[in-house]
Amino acid sequence: MGLLLVLRPAQPRPKSLRRATRAQRREHHRATAAEWETARQRGRLLDVEVDVLLSLVNRSEGGRLQVLGHLDPWSDTVLDYRDLPRIAADVDRLETAAGDDVQRALIAALRELLERWRAEPGLMLHCYGD
């Protein structure tokens, strides 16, 4: 299971595909897959293992984390640029609790994503849970 973190522009409310034809659904999924691949190439996408994140949050007393401690890895959330300082503080706190190389690699990847966000403040952080 994973938590997908993607930096992307604000998205309009999604249209329901309930009445879409099969071809429309295929085209929608094809466009989404192309967008994810472009985001991955630009360093705007991070696929986080939920188990690694949760163990790290628990080690760092998750209730004290302002954003990451309250993030539900099984549902979707959107964070805007004003949340960046609080998320960066959470990542600093997680770094002190990291116990192995996998957790340290996750923290490094989170820092890289946050730096990308600082460089492109018009984007929002979309968190897609499993």
C-alpha positions as CSV (number, residue, x, y, z in Angstrom):
1,M,0.0,0.0,0.0
2,G,1.2,3.5,-0.8
3,L,0.5,7.1,-0.3
4,L,1.0,9.1,-3.4
5,L,2.2,12.7,-2.9
6,V,1.9,14.8,-6.1
7,L,2.6,18.5,-6.6
8,R,0.1,19.8,-9.1
9,P,-2.0,22.8,-9.8
10,A,-5.3,23.2,-8.1
11,Q,-7.8,20.8,-9.7
12,P,-11.4,21.5,-10.6
13,R,-14.0,19.3,-8.9
14,P,-13.8,16.0,-10.8
15,K,-16.6,15.0,-13.1
16,S,-18.4,11.8,-12.3
17,L,-17.5,9.0,-14.7
18,R,-20.6,7.1,-13.8
19,R,-22.4,7.9,-17.0
20,A,-19.3,8.0,-19.2
21,T,-18.8,5.6,-22.1
22,R,-16.0,3.0,-21.9
23,A,-14.0,5.1,-24.4
24,Q,-14.4,8.2,-22.2
25,R,-13.2,6.3,-19.1
26,R,-10.2,4.9,-21.0
27,E,-9.3,8.3,-22.2
28,H,-9.6,9.7,-18.7
29,H,-7.3,7.0,-17.2
30,R,-4.8,7.5,-20.1
31,A,-4.7,11.2,-19.4
32,T,-4.2,10.6,-15.7
33,A,-1.4,8.1,-16.3
34,A,0.3,10.6,-18.6
35,E,0.1,13.3,-16.0
36,W,1.6,11.0,-13.3
37,E,4.5,10.1,-15.6
38,T,5.2,13.8,-16.3
39,A,5.0,14.6,-12.6
40,R,7.4,11.7,-11.9
41,Q,9.9,13.0,-14.5
42,R,9.7,16.5,-13.1
43,G,10.3,15.3,-9.5
44,R,6.8,16.3,-8.4
45,L,5.6,12.8,-7.5
46,L,6.5,10.7,-4.5
47,D,5.1,7.2,-3.8
48,V,5.4,6.6,-0.1
49,E,5.1,3.2,1.6
50,V,2.4,3.6,4.2
51,D,4.1,1.2,6.6
52,V,7.4,3.1,6.6
53,L,5.6,6.5,7.0
54,L,3.4,5.2,9.9
55,S,6.3,3.6,11.8
56,L,8.3,6.8,11.4
57,V,5.3,9.0,12.6
58,N,4.8,6.7,15.5
59,R,8.5,6.9,16.5
60,S,8.3,10.6,16.5
61,E,5.2,10.9,18.6
62,G,2.8,11.5,15.7
63,G,0.4,13.7,17.8
64,R,3.1,16.4,18.0
65,L,3.3,16.6,14.2
66,Q,1.2,19.4,12.9
67,V,0.4,18.0,9.5
68,L,1.9,14.6,8.9
69,G,0.7,13.3,12.2
70,H,-2.9,14.0,11.2
71,L,-2.6,12.9,7.6
72,D,-4.9,9.9,6.8
73,P,-2.9,7.6,4.5
74,W,-6.1,5.9,3.3
75,S,-8.0,9.0,2.1
76,D,-7.2,12.0,-0.1
77,T,-6.0,15.4,1.1
78,V,-5.0,18.6,-0.6
79,L,-2.5,21.0,1.1
80,D,-1.7,24.5,-0.1
81,Y,1.5,26.4,0.0
82,R,0.7,28.0,3.4
83,D,1.1,24.5,4.9
84,L,4.7,24.2,3.7
85,P,6.4,25.6,6.8
86,R,4.4,23.2,9.1
87,I,5.2,20.2,6.9
88,A,8.9,21.2,6.8
89,A,8.9,21.3,10.6
90,D,7.3,17.9,10.7
91,V,10.0,16.5,8.4
92,D,12.6,18.0,10.7
93,R,11.0,16.2,13.7
94,L,10.8,12.9,11.7
95,E,14.5,13.2,10.9
96,T,15.4,13.0,14.6
97,A,13.3,9.8,14.9
98,A,14.6,8.0,11.8
99,G,16.0,4.6,12.8
100,D,17.1,3.0,9.6
101,D,18.2,3.7,6.0
102,V,14.7,3.2,4.6
103,Q,13.3,5.9,6.9
104,R,16.2,8.2,6.1
105,A,15.7,7.7,2.4
106,L,12.0,8.6,2.9
107,I,12.9,11.8,4.7
108,A,15.4,12.8,2.0
109,A,12.7,12.2,-0.7
110,L,10.2,14.3,1.3
111,R,12.8,17.1,1.6
112,E,13.4,17.0,-2.1
113,L,9.7,17.2,-2.8
114,L,9.4,20.2,-0.4
115,E,12.3,22.0,-2.1
116,R,10.6,21.5,-5.5
117,W,7.4,22.9,-3.9
118,R,9.3,26.0,-2.6
119,A,10.6,26.5,-6.2
120,E,7.0,26.3,-7.6
121,P,4.7,28.0,-5.0
122,G,1.7,28.0,-7.3
123,L,1.3,24.2,-6.9
124,M,-0.6,22.3,-4.3
125,L,0.3,19.1,-2.6
126,H,-2.2,16.4,-3.4
127,C,-2.1,13.3,-1.2
128,Y,-3.8,10.3,-2.6
129,G,-4.2,7.4,-0.2
130,D,-4.9,3.7,-0.8
